[in-house]
């Protein structure tokens, strides 16, 4: 009986220690699972044109002819007195994109640093990301995003401190 009593606590201790290890592994897995987005540095190109019918088609054709893939983008007309159109794009080759856009009459071309954030396509994702950035004291100058019927969305942010924004998002 004494032997049985000695074995029981040893087994119980081993079982508890094993449970602790498993709990720790489960906690780590939960911690990894909480990370719902990936933030990366990126470059975008902004090109200004005289606005005209068919401009989006010309921009798309010029980039396709230069074998430039558009990864994200937005375009809009600031028509009225200025009659300008502005395209902001993330592409896979900035140099080829700039040359292609110059060839079709871009008046001004600039590149700038941004961050891209991949996140599940779920309600509240933008709120979560922007709150983390705001709580770090970083101003968001602008953002745009896209999603489809897929499971992920991509958000593009230009902030006052992209490196810090990437860091705080990575630590979240």
C-alpha positions in Angstrom: 0.0 0.0 0.0 2.8 2.4 0.8 4.3 1.7 -2.6 1.0 2.4 -4.3 0.8 5.7 -2.4 4.3 6.7 -3.5 3.6 5.9 -7.2 0.3 7.8 -7.3 1.9 11.2 -6.4 4.7 10.6 -8.8 2.3 9.8 -11.6 0.1 12.8 -10.6 3.1 15.1 -10.6 4.2 13.8 -14.0 0.7 14.2 -15.2 0.5 17.7 -14.0 3.9 18.6 -15.4 2.8 17.1 -18.7 -0.4 19.1 -18.5 1.6 22.2 -17.9 3.7 21.6 -21.0 0.6 20.9 -23.0 -1.1 24.0 -21.6 2.0 26.0 -22.5 2.0 24.6 -26.0 -1.7 25.4 -26.3 -1.1 28.9 -25.0 1.7 29.4 -27.6 -0.5 28.0 -30.3 -3.3 30.4 -29.2 -0.9 33.3 -29.1 0.2 32.5 -32.7 -3.4 32.1 -33.8 -4.2 35.6 -32.4 -1.9 37.2 -35.0 -4.4 37.8 -37.7 -2.5 40.0 -40.0 1.0 40.5 -41.6 2.5 43.9 -42.2 5.2 44.6 -44.7 7.0 47.6 -46.2 6.1 48.5 -49.8 6.6 51.2 -52.4 3.8 52.8 -54.3 3.9 55.0 -57.4 1.6 58.0 -57.8 1.2 59.4 -61.3 -0.7 62.5 -62.4 -2.2 62.8 -65.8 -4.5 65.2 -67.7 -7.9 63.6 -67.3 -9.5 62.1 -70.4 -12.0 59.4 -71.3 -10.2 56.0 -71.6 -7.3 57.0 -69.3 -7.6 54.1 -67.0 -7.5 51.7 -70.0 -4.4 53.5 -71.3 -2.7 53.2 -67.9 -3.6 49.5 -67.6 -2.5 48.8 -71.2 0.8 50.6 -70.8 1.6 48.7 -67.6 0.6 45.4 -69.1 2.7 46.0 -72.2 5.7 46.7 -69.9 5.0 43.4 -68.1 4.2 45.2 -64.8 1.8 43.6 -62.5 -0.5 45.9 -60.4 -0.7 44.5 -56.9 -3.0 47.2 -55.5 -4.2 50.6 -56.7 -6.6 53.4 -56.8 -7.4 56.0 -59.5 -9.5 59.0 -59.4 -10.3 62.2 -61.2 -9.8 65.5 -59.6 -11.6 67.2 -62.4 -13.1 70.6 -62.4 -10.8 73.5 -62.9 -7.6 71.3 -62.9 -8.8 68.4 -65.0 -6.3 66.0 -63.4 -6.4 62.3 -62.8 -4.3 60.6 -60.2 -3.3 56.9 -60.1 -1.7 55.4 -57.0 -0.4 51.9 -57.6 1.7 49.2 -55.9 3.4 47.3 -58.7 6.0 44.6 -59.0 8.5 46.7 -60.8 8.7 50.5 -60.1 11.3 51.3 -62.7 9.4 49.7 -65.6 6.1 51.2 -64.3 7.6 54.7 -64.3 8.9 54.4 -67.8 5.6 53.0 -69.1 3.6 55.8 -67.4 6.0 58.5 -68.7 5.5 57.2 -72.3 1.8 57.8 -72.1 2.0 61.3 -70.7 2.3 61.2 -66.9 2.9 64.8 -65.9 4.3 63.9 -62.4 5.4 60.6 -61.0 6.4 60.0 -57.4 7.2 57.0 -55.3 6.5 56.8 -51.6 6.8 54.3 -48.8 3.7 52.6 -47.5 2.9 49.4 -45.6 0.6 46.6 -46.7 -1.3 44.6 -44.2 -2.8 41.3 -45.1 -5.7 40.4 -42.8 -8.6 37.9 -42.7 -11.7 39.3 -44.6 -13.7 39.8 -41.4 -15.8 42.5 -39.9 -13.7 44.7 -37.7 -10.3 44.0 -39.3 -9.7 47.6 -40.3 -10.8 48.8 -36.9 -8.3 46.4 -35.2 -5.4 47.5 -37.4 -6.1 51.2 -37.2 -6.5 51.1 -33.4 -3.1 49.4 -33.0 -1.5 52.1 -35.1 -3.4 54.9 -33.3 -2.5 53.6 -29.8 1.1 53.7 -30.8 0.7 57.4 -31.5 1.2 57.1 -35.3 -0.9 59.2 -37.6 -2.4 57.5 -40.7 -2.2 59.8 -43.6 -4.4 57.6 -45.9 -5.4 54.0 -46.5 -7.1 52.0 -49.2 -7.9 48.4 -49.2 -9.4 45.6 -51.3 -11.0 42.3 -50.8 -13.1 40.0 -52.8 -15.1 36.9 -51.9 -11.9 35.4 -50.7 -10.8 34.9 -47.1 -8.2 37.7 -47.0 -8.0 41.4 -47.5 -5.1 43.7 -48.3 -4.9 47.2 -46.7 -2.4 49.8 -47.7 -1.5 52.5 -45.2 0.7 55.6 -45.5 1.6 56.6 -42.0 3.8 59.1 -40.2 6.1 56.3 -39.2 5.8 53.2 -41.3 8.7 51.3 -39.6 7.1 51.8 -36.1 3.7 50.8 -37.5 5.1 47.6 -38.9 6.8 46.9 -35.6 3.6 47.4 -33.4 1.5 45.4 -35.8 4.0 42.6 -35.8 4.0 42.6 -32.0 0.2 42.7 -31.7 
